[in-house]
């Protein structure tokens, strides 16, 4: 398995200007990581991650720097909302996502994650809302996947954002889209945000994974408020990002499931804890590799 990082792991420093993307590429090249995935955030125009608005010369420079340092650009991750009420808005969003497929191809990236809905939980039983959104999500994702196939790109959705975060909803969408190059970006930690046990959810979704994210969380019961700096799961538990291997997720069991499955693709450390991101990234990848090797 090829371990590396999501650029999101370095957002703490990228967002302040302390590190450029070139600095991140150099840091990854000097680390235990083999690859870097590019997470396009809402302020990516300011934080150096290439977007469809980026200067073509800059895009070429990023590709060249990664190649020169031996860092594979593995995946591009973007936001998208494909379940608008207005068909015109969906068409415009599909067109925008296709433009990112073109950007991925230009960068030599063969994997691309796009969201399908906005982040955020729907109060109460959101099943009716999901059933209403599902056909729109499927039709748009299928169109994007078919376009991406022509460009050698595999597209995916991630288990995050609450609304499509559970393992069964991810599988429903993947099966309904029914394209060989449409899969899931499988984040082993994100399932706890909807109160699923990763030791069960990860094996269920591994057959459909295009890339795996290693992430960890501290988890506290709903009736034990730990104070500032935590967010809550759908069921009310308190969560906080942790260095991979330091939190409460059974990483060893999950790593064992990944190894047993035969998955041999990219695995990215995605750190979103409170520690300095370089400490979180370096310790996280060391723990992930160790736990995987011991599995």
N, C-alpha and C positions, 0 to 999 in steps of 0.2 A: 504494500500500500504506500502511496506517495503522500507524505505529510507536508503540510504547508500552512498558510495563513489566509484568512480573509483580511482585506484592507480595513475592514471595520474594527479589527483588533487594535488598530493604530489610530482610530478616530480621535482619541483623546489628544494626541499630539498633532495630527494632521489638521484638525479643526482650528487649532490655535496658531498654525503656521510654524510650529517647532520642527515639524518634519514635512518635507515634500514627498511626493510619490517616488521620486528618484531616491531620496533618503531611505524610504521604506524598502524599495527594491534592493538597495545595497545592504540594508540590515538583514533582510531575508536571505540574501546570497551568503552572508557570513554566519547564518544561523544553521540549525538542524533542518530547516525547511527546504523543500524542493520546488515549491510553487506558490503563487499568489493569486487570489481571486479578487476582482475589483467590485466593490460594493458602491453603487452609485446612489448617493443620498440626496436629499432635497437641496443641500447647499454644495453639491459637488463642483459647481462652477467656481466656488471659492476655495475648495479644499484639494484641488489638483487631480481628482479622479476624472478620467476622460468621460465626456458626455457627447451626445450628438451635436452639440453646439461648439465643441472644442476645435481649436485650430488644427487642421490636418497635419501641420508640421509637428505640433506637440504630440499628437497621437502617434506619429511615426517615431518620435524621439522616445516615447515610453516603450514602444515595442522593441526598439533597438537597444535601449538600456537593459531591459529584461533579458533579451537574447545574449547580450554581451556578458551579463553577470550569471548566466546559466539558470535563470529563474523562469520557469514555465508560467505563462499567464493562463490559468486553468478555467476560470469561470467568470462571467459577468452577472451581477445581481442588480436588478432594477425594480422599482415600484411600478404598479399598474393597477388600474381599476377597470374591469371588463364587464361589470354588471350594472351599468347605468340604465336608467329608465328610457333615456333618449337614444335611439339607434344611431343617430349621428355622432353622439359622444363616444359610443363604443367604436364606431368606424375610425374616428380620429385617434382613439387610444391604440387601436390595432395598428394603424399606420405608424404611430410613434414607436411602438414596440418593435415593429419590423425595421425601423431605422436603427434601433439598437442591435438587431441581428446583423445588420450591415456593418456596424461599428465593431462588433465582436469578430466578424470575419476579417476586417481590416487589421485588427490586433492579433490575429492568429488564434483567437479563443474559440474553442469548439463546444463549450457548454454555456448556457445562459438561463438564469432564473428570472422569471417575471412574476410579480404578484398578480392576483386575480381580483382582489377586492381591497378596499381601504382597511387599514388597521383599526381595530376597536371591537369591543364586545357589544352584542345586541342584548339588552336586558331580557331576563326571563328565558323562556323556551324559544330559541332562535331557529328551530327546525323549519317552520313555515317560510321564514326569510331565506334560509339556505335553499330550500326546494324551489323557491321563486327565482333565485339568482342562478341556480345550477345550469339551466339550459343556455343562458347568456355566456356564462363562464366557459362552458364546453365549446360552444360554437366559435367564440373568439380565440380560445386557446388552440383549437384545431386548425384554424386558419393560420395562426402564427406558426404553429409547428410545421405545417406543410410548407410554408414559405422558408422556414429555417432549414428544413431538410434539403432544399435546393442549394443552400449555402454551407452545407456540412456542419450545421449547428444543432445540438440537442437542447431543447428547451425543457423547463421544469417549473413547478411551483414548490414553495417551501411550506413547511408546517409552522407557520407563525401568524401573528396578527389576530388571534382568538377565533375569528369567524371560520377559517378553514385550517385550524391548527391541530385538530384531532386526527388521529391516524386513519380512522374510517372515512372521514370526509376527503382527505387527500387521496386515498385509494379510489373512492367513488369518482372523483374528477379524472384521475389518470385513466381508469378503465373506460369512462364515458368518452373521453377525447380519443382514445384508441388509435394513437399514432405511435409507431415504434421509437420515434425520437422525442416523445413527450414523457417525462419522468418526474421524479421529485428530488429536490434538494433536501436531504434528510438530516435535520438538526436533532442530535440525540438529546439535547437539553430542553428544547422548546416544548416538548409534550407536557412538562410539569405545569406550564402556564394554563393548561386546561385540565389539570389534575389527572393526567395519565401517567402510568408508570413506564419510564423509558425501557425497562428490562423486558416489557411485553410489547410496547408500541414499536420500538426499533426493529426487532425481528420481523414484525408483521409488514413493515414497509421497505425493508432492505431489498426485496426483489425488484423494486421500482426505482432504486436510488441511482441518480447520475453523479452525485457528489455527496459526501458526508461532512457534516459540521460537528466538531467536538466542542461542546459547551458544558459548563457546570453551573449549578446554582446552590446557594444556601437556602434551605427550606425550613420554615417555622410554622407551627400550627396557627389556625385562624384566630384562636383566642389568646395568643401570646404575641402582642404587638411589640416588635423589637425596636421601634422608633424610626427616626428619619433614615431615608436612603433605601427603603424597601418598596416593592410594588406587590400587588396581590394577584393571585391566580383567579381563574374564573370561579372557583369554589371558595375563595377567601383566604387561602394560605398566603403567608408572607414569603416573598422571593427576593433574592439579591444575587447578582452575578458573582461568580467565583472563578478563581484560577482552576483550570481543568485539573481534576484530581484532588482539589482541596475542599470541594463542596459536598453535598449530600446525595448526589446522583451516584448510583453504583456503576461507575465507569468501567471497572474490571469486568463485570457481567456483560455490559453492553459491548465492550471491546471483544469479548469472547464470542458473542453472537455475530459480530461483523466478520471476525476471522473464520468462524464456522460456515458462514454463508458463502464464502469464496469471493466476496467483494474485494476487488484489487485496484480500485480507482483512486481518485484524489480524496484526501481527508484534510479539512481545514480547521485550524484552531480559530474559534471566534470568541475572543475575550471581551467581556463587557462589565468587568468588576470595578472595584474602587481603587485597587492598587495601580501603580504606574503601569502603563500599558506594555512597556518593554519587559518589565518583570513578569507581568501576566502572560505575555506571549512566550517568553523563553522558558519559564517554568511550566507553562501549560503544554507546550509541545514535548518537552522532556518527559513529563508525566504520561502524556498520551502514548508516546512511543514505548515507554517502559511497560505500561499496562497492557498495551497491545502485544508486545513481544512476550509477556508473561502469560497471556491468555491461552 
